[in-house]
Amino acid sequence: MKKLQDIIDAVVAGNIAGTKEAVNKALAKGIAPLDVINNGMVAGLDVVGEQFASREMFLPEMILSAVAAREGMAVATEGLDKGQLKPKATMVIGTVKGDLHDIGKNLVALVLRSRGFDVIDLGVDVPEEQFVSAVREHKPDILGMSCLITTTMVGMKDVIDALIKAGVRDRVKIIVGGCPVNQEFASQIGADYYSRDAGSTGALLEKVVTKI
Ligand code: B1M
């Protein structure tokens, strides 16, 4: 199905009212809600992710776009039955122990929720045992860890070691992010993925869940 350009434009512009209006128009034309979500909001967020990564768009605009997409999603899902509303994937996310920074992590969670993921946010300063319990309890497809200080990076490895010790490492795909983290570090500690910003995380995990 072709992309729904009105919705994409409204999401990219961070136009909340415009997104809702474009979604309503698409639904009124008989376009299926799931097509509206995937070819409208999600396609818009892909553009947002690219523009954010290339510095054409900055943080405040990206937050507005994510909110516009989330609101559009709410309108599109009103008429869906519960079976169709199944989340794309479940993700547990948290900032590792000793680290209180949560702005980036919250943005990642917002973007993923906007894309239809069920995100369980454990908050900040999360010790490894809590990540392990959350994996056991919620059985997520993805575990995300964030950290902003160099001294707390080691907490990410502690979580992976604790998951291995508890025998649950292979149950989840692990993604790490935050400004001191990079691909090399992610590979060293045995994470599956690294992502540098919220927009790219959304696009990356969208591809990952199609393979789960
Ligand atoms: Co702090 N702080 N801070 N701080 N703080 C930094 C990180 C720092 C770089 C500032 C500096 O010195 N230049 C520095 C770390 C230096 C280092 O590690 N070598 C630092 C320090 C030192 C500290 C304290 C130790 C200061 C002190 O008390 N002496 C202290 C530590 C407290 C603690 O955590 N234990 C501290 C405290 C704080 C505040 C509480 C005041 C506040 C945090 C408020 C909050 O988060 N609720 C704060 C802030 C705001 C910052 C800066 C200024 C901004 C961070 C931010 O929110 N950026 C920061 C300097 C900077 O980055 N310019 C700094 C915006 C956010 C959207 O970006 O978090 O990078 P970011 O998230 C991005 C990506 O990284 C990525 O996507 C996000 C969105 O695109 N990403 C992921 C993040 N997590 C991801 C997870 C993923 C994927 C992508 O998958 C799971």
Boltz pocket constraint, residues with backbone or C-beta under 6 A from the ligand:
constraints:
  - pocket:
      binder: B
      contacts: [[A, 59], [A, 93], [A, 98], [A, 99], [A, 100], [A, 101], [A, 102], [A, 103], [A, 104], [A, 105], [A, 107], [A, 108], [A, 143], [A, 144], [A, 145], [A, 146], [A, 147], [A, 148], [A, 149], [A, 150], [A, 151], [A, 175], [A, 176], [A, 177], [A, 178], [A, 179], [A, 180], [A, 195], [A, 196], [A, 197], [A, 198], [A, 199], [A, 201]]
      max_distance: 6.0
